[in-house]
Amino acid sequence: MELNKLTISAAAKLLHEKKITSVELTTACLDRIKSLDAKIQACLCVCEAEALAQAAAADKRIAAGETGDLLGIPYLVKDNITVAGIQATAASKILKNYIAPYNATAVERLNAAGAVVLGKTNMDEFGHGASTENSAYQITKNPWDLERVPGGSSGGNGAAVAADMCLFGLSSDTGGSIRQPASFCGVVGLKPSYGRISRHGLMAMTSSTDVVGVISKTVEDAALVLQAIAGQDDFDATASSVAPDDYLKNLDNGVKGLKVGLPAEYFTDSIKSEVRDLIMAQAEILKAAGAEIMNVSLPHTKYSVPAYYIITPCEISSNLARLDGLRYGYFDETAKNLAEIYAKNRGGGFGPEAKRRIMLGTYALSAGYYDAYYKKANKVRQMIALDFAKVFGQVDIILAPTTPTAAFKIGEKVDDPIQMYLEDIFVSSASLAGLPAVVVPAGLINNLPIGVQLIGKKMGEAELLRVAKSLNPEQNFAKANI
């Protein structure tokens, strides 16, 4: 039995039955990383000694009679989420060698549940990208085809889960950063509602859309992790006071009687015909299971990418202003005065895409332009949210594509920022509206996976996951064979 290939639920059962130990499970994942990561380059750091110590502690808890769905389960963490005593660079040179002094709330809750941190994964610098080519350290490869991108910005997590280096990944999604890699890598990606999971310990990119989420092998596994980390947090004023649901209780109750909407604006000429066919096939699966399929309209969808790429750089410009190299991270020793310190530290510490977004945001927030850009973009954002509110008066769930195509080749779009930004065309709207969304595998195109996206009502993760489970994605097609 290859333990690293287990799902969370399968591994938890074996752990509780004492047929395997957490040390054995963790060692299997560490061995997989050692044997494969030189090719894929998903991990920025691996904490072998610390992981094995956590696994041994989990085994003691199990031996003492403790049970828990995540007790002894190994996982990887995106490098913009803090884990005490481990690097947190956000894949940026400006935070090189920075060691986090505290745990993110989500990590703290996973620690309490007994999960085991294996290390940190690669990403686009500070989450700026859709391919994981914008990392300051390495380019992650897609396990399905090493010449292709794994998506971004959570490409390290997507690739690691698809390649069975871990049982799940703790990740973040600002405008598609969990969902696009899930689609490209053939795994499950859950972006919860804004405020469902605490953002404490998540490095701020776009504070009004950033969320912590999960990349996993199955929908049930995503529900198990969400169950452990959802809820209010005194460290995050934006964390919702609405109590989390029991995400496992009705997971297998099917979709009979539910109404599923197909938004016309998501099925335009921008989507490849073979992608459209796979997505429509998923709608037919839900219809056969008893759901009613309805055509709906989200008329302001075409403005989502322009609005997102005004709001996001503006908030990036503000959030990254705190990074100057004076306290930690990259520092240019040749600087002779304060002006040079800022110019050389930030000039040398940030990569091209980060600089591009900082400059765009600073310009849009400047005197005379704030009203024309940031203020107007937020008005458009409200119109997008109202579109969703109207549609959710008619349907329970929205079904849509995740990406216009399957994974593209490394280097294919890196010199064309506009084409890269358009990768967010189907995922940015849900982020702007603060809605939960999940991506599950829909099938293969030329042996490359494509995911279908389901969007739910605010704080409606339980229903969203129930619909996703009905698609039974783990049995749709074989996994990446690498």
MOBEL-V225824 format. One line per field, one symbol per residue. phi: phi as a letter, one per 20 degrees, with the letter a starting at -180 (. if undefined). A space follows every 10 residues. Layout:
# MOBEL-V225824
phi = ???
This chain:
# MOBEL-V225824
phi = .effefefff ffffffelec dfffffffff ffffecffee ledebcdfff ffffffffff fffeofcrfd fneebdcgfd dfcgncgbel ldffdgmfdf ebefgffgff gffnfdeeqd dfafglneqc bleeffdadf dfffafedfe nbeefffgff ffemebeace bbcdbpfeff ffffdmcecd dfgfnfcgeg neffdcgecg bebcdbecfg fffffggedf pfbfecfeff effffefdgd fdemcgnfdd edfgfeceff dffffgffff ffffffffeo eeececccfe gfeffgffed ffffffgffe ffecnfdanf befefdbfff gffffffeee egfffgffff ffffefgndg ffdfffffff gfffffgfgf fffdcebddb fdcfbfgefg nfcfecgfff fffegddfff ffemefbcdc fdqcclmdfc deddddfgmd fffgffffff flffdfafeg dc
